[in-house]
Amino acid sequence: MKWTDVREIGIALADSRPYADPMTVRFTDLMRWVMELPGFADDANRCNEKILEAIQKVWLEERD
């Protein structure tokens, strides 16, 4: 996975952290959690707030 795989990342977070509230997670934690996902292999410098917001949105949709 790479940062551009927003949908796949959001689904993986919903599966791996079912009790976390996507709306209360700090972006610094979200970024770290994404980088810890199995199969994630991308440079941290390619991440930005827009990508994290998109991941957060997918994660929220998957959770609900």
N, C-alpha and C positions, 0 to 999 in steps of 0.2 A: 504494500500500500504506500501511497504517496499523499502529500497534503491535498492534492487535487481530487482524491477519491473520497470526497466529502460524505457521500451516501453510505459507502461501505464502512467508513470510520464511525459515523453516527450509529449505524446498526451494531457494530462491534462494541461500542461503548454502552449501548442499551443492554446488550447481552452480558457484558463483563461487569457492569456497575448498575445493577437493577434498582438499588436503593438510593442512589445518588440523584439529587435534583439538578438537572442540567442548568436551571436558571440561577442557582446559587453557587455554582462552581466558578472559582476564579479562573481567568484565562491562563494564568501561569500554571495552575494545577491541570487544567484541561490540556494544555500543550504537553505537559509531562505525561499524562495518562495516555494520550494518543501515541506518543513516542514509545511508550511501554507496551503497546499492543503487539501481539504476535504477528509477524509478517509486515510490520511497518518498517520501512527503510527509506527515509528521506532526510534531508538536511534541515535542521531546526531553523536556519536562516531563511528558508523558503516559506515559513509560516508567517501569517499576519492576522490582524484583528478580523478582517473580512472573512478569511477562511475559518477562523475559530467560531465566528457567529454563525456561519453556514453549518458547521458541524453541530453546534449547539441546537440549531433549529431542527435538523434531521433527528438528533438524539431525542429531543422533546417529542417530536411526532411519533417516533418509534415507541417511546415509553407510554404514550397515551393510546 
